[in-house]
Amino acid sequence: MRRVTSIELLDQGAGSLEEIQGNLADLWRVNRYLGGVFNNLRLLRQFFRQTEKRRVRVLEVGAGDGRLAARLRRELSKQGIDADFFVLDCQLSHLLMGRPDTQEVHPVVADALALPFAPSSFDIVTCNLFLHHFSGARALQLLKALASMAREAVLINDLRRHWLPYWFVRLTPWLWRVEMSRLDGMASARQAYTRAEVVALASAASLGDFEVHRLAPFRLGLVLWMRQHAGG
């Protein structure tokens, strides 16, 4: 399946308030049941096994309404891990739509390629379903921007390009609260990366040690280590 880039409707600010709310609700449902929560926890648990840290400061870039970060924070707290989450999106309205479920995370409005923090301000920087929005030099710029903020690691969870997710989204209009979600979902499936492409991208960024994991269903995890880690 050939990669086809596009600008998704949510990124363009298209749609009414109700459509945007519906789109973000659909995205949360995808994250809740189709690999957002589960796979991000898997990557985070790997990080905690390697570093043995119990208190971390985390930045999620491209956080949407922030509900994923809030859920991750609660799940980590059950394991005795104190994770202080900052959630960054380019639209304040998106971040506010997650309230009151996201009261325990800190909202930040900024451009992902111009992050408003000093270098190495966070132990972990994450992004979820976000990398595929960037191509070529901009994708490299994003990886370097994320890495510049992280003391320990960057954890990326994204789609893996395959025809099955594309046709699943296309042929199930009844699953989506708004048509905008289905259109953006098809666009995401077509501009997602393959594992080989993510390896090539991470290698080209020249940021040091990295790992690429196949995650279910049809997701990829990219871990960028900012320093030599235990067992590395």
N, C-alpha and C positions, 0 to 999 in steps of 0.2 A: 504494500500500500504506500503510494508516494506521499511525501509530506507536502501539505498545501497550507500556506500561511494565510491568516486573515485577522482582522480586528473584530473581536467579539462585541456583541451589542452592549453588554454590561460595561465593557471598557470604554465604549464610546459615550456612555451616559445616556444611551437611548432608552426609551420606554417611560411609561407613567410611573408615579410613585408606587401604585399597586403592583405593576409588573416587576419593578425592581425588588419590592418586598417578596413577591412570589418567587423570583429568580434566586434570591439569597436563601429563602426557605428551601427551595429545591436543592441548592448546593449543600446546605446543611444536611439534608436527608441523604444525599450522595455520600457525604463525609461520614455520617453516622453509621450507615449500613453497608457502604461499598468501598471501604478501605481507607477512609480518612483517619478516623479515630484509631482503629486497630493498627494500621501500619505506622502511623506516627508514634504510637506507644511502643511498637516494636523497635523503631530506630532509637527512641529515647532510652529504652531499656538497655540496648546495646551500648549506648553512650555511658550510662551509669555503671554498667558492668566493667567497662574499660577504665573509667576514671575514679570510681568509688565515691563520687561527690554525692552529697545529700542536700545541698542548697545551691541553687543556680538562678541566674538572671537570664531570661529568654526573650528574644525578639522574634515575632512572627511577621514576615513581610508578605504583603498581599493578603491580608487576613480577612477581607470581606466584613462580615458582621461580628467577627470575633468569637462566635460560639464554639468553634473547634478548639481554640486556645483555652477557653474557659473549661471545657470538658477535660482537656489534657491536664490542666492544673489540678482539677478535682481528683482525677484518677491517680496522678502522681502523689497527691497528698495522702491518699489511702495507703500508699507504700512508704510513707514516712519521708517523702522528698518534698522539700520546700522550693517550689518553682515560682518565681516572680515573673509573670508574663507581660510583655508590652506588645500590643497588636497594632500594626501599621497598615493603613490603606490610604489611597489617594483621595477618598471621599469620606468626609465626616458623616454624611448621611448614612453610608453603609455601616459604619461602626455603631452609630446610634440605634440602628434597627435591631441589633442584638440585645439591647437592654430590655428588661432588667437581668437577663440570664448571664450577662457578662460584666457585672459590677466589680468583680474581683480582678479584672485585667485592666491594664492602662492603655487607653486609646491614643494613637499618634497619627496625625495626618501629614503625609509627606510623599514625595516621589521615591520609588524604590531605587532609582539610579542616583539619587541625591539625598542619602540618608542623613538625618540631622543629629548625629551622635559622634562623639569622639571615637577614634579607632579602638578596637578591642573593648567596647563598652559592655559586651554581653558574653556570658559563658557559651551560650548556644544561640545560633540564628537558624530559624526554620522558614520554609515556605511550602505550601501545599497547593497543588493544582495551579501553579503560577509560572514555573519555568517555561512551559510550552508557549506562553505568550510572547517569548523573546526569541529572536533568531540572529544568527551570524554574530557580528560585532557587539550587538546589544545583549545577546545571551552571555557572551564573555564578560561584558561590562557588569551585568547583573551578578554573575558568580564572584567577580572580584569585589563588588560592593558588599555583598553578603559576607565574604571572607574577611573583609577589612573590619567588620564589626565584631567578629567572633574571637574570643580568647582560646576556645577549645575546639569547637566543631560547627560545621554547617550541615544541617539535616534537611534534605529535599525529598519530598514525596510527590510524585507526579504520574500522569498517565503514561502507559506504554502504547505506542501506536499499533493498532491492529484493526482488521476489518470488523471483528465481532462487536467491540464496543460501539463502533460507528453505526452499525445496522441495528444494534439494540436500542440506541437512542432514537434513531430515525423511525423505527417501526413501533415505538411504544408511546404515542402522543398522549395516551390516557394516564401515563405515569407522572406527567409534569403539570404543575399547577398553572404555569404560563407557557405559551408557545416560545417565548424568548429563551427559556431554559433549554428547550429541545434544539433550537437553532444554534445556540452557543455550545451546547453539548456536542453536536455534530462537528462544529468548527474545531472544538478542542480535540476531539478524537482524531481529526485529520492533521492537526498541526503538532500533535504530541511527538515525542522522540522515541526511537528504538533504543535498546540497550547499547548497541554499537555506537550510535550517535551520541549518547550521553557520555560514554567512555571517551570518545574523540573530543567532545566539548570540554570535559574535565581535564584531559591531557593538554589541550591547547591553552587552557587558563593558567597552567603551570603554578598551581597553588600548593603543591606538595602531595602528601599521601591522600588517596581517595579510594572509596569502595562503591561499587554499583551492585545493587541487589534487585532481583526480581521479586515483586510483591504481588499479592492477590487482591482483587481480580484485575489483571491487566494494568498493574502499576509498577513503577520503578522507584527505588530509593537510592539517592546519591548522598554519600557521607564524605565530607571534606574535613580532614583532620588538620588542625592548625599547628599541631606539634606532634612529636613522636609519642604514640600512646602505648599503653601496656599491651604487650603481645604483638606490637606492630613490627 
